Amino acid sequence: MVDTINFSGETNLSGSSPAMHLVERFTRVGAGMVTYAVAVTNPDTWIAPWTAEIPLMPLDDEVPQIYEYAYHEENYSVDTVLRGARLEELAAE
């Protein structure tokens, strides 16, 4: 579970404010499958909390890898690093 508070009005999420509360859950639901669920509460913007749930499944038969967004935030080289890793994997096959 990832519990996030202390947002600012400058956050990229439309309607965010210092009162926003974001709760994210990553749940393994099977071999190679994870469910991502998010709940957002912000009484300054919305009259009720809203939620979303997304299944995260691997492409082909790969084991999924999840990268923490906060670690890579504003890191514009991530696409290149991941592309290089995929090319190395293909070369190894």
Secondary structure as UniProt FT lines:
FT   STRAND          2..4
FT   TURN            9..10
FT   TURN            14..15
FT   TURN            18..19
FT   STRAND          21..30
FT   TURN            31..32
FT   STRAND          33..41
FT   TURN            43..45
FT   STRAND          50..56
FT   TURN            60..61
FT   HELIX           69..72
FT   TURN            73..74
FT   TURN            76..77
FT   HELIX           78..92
//
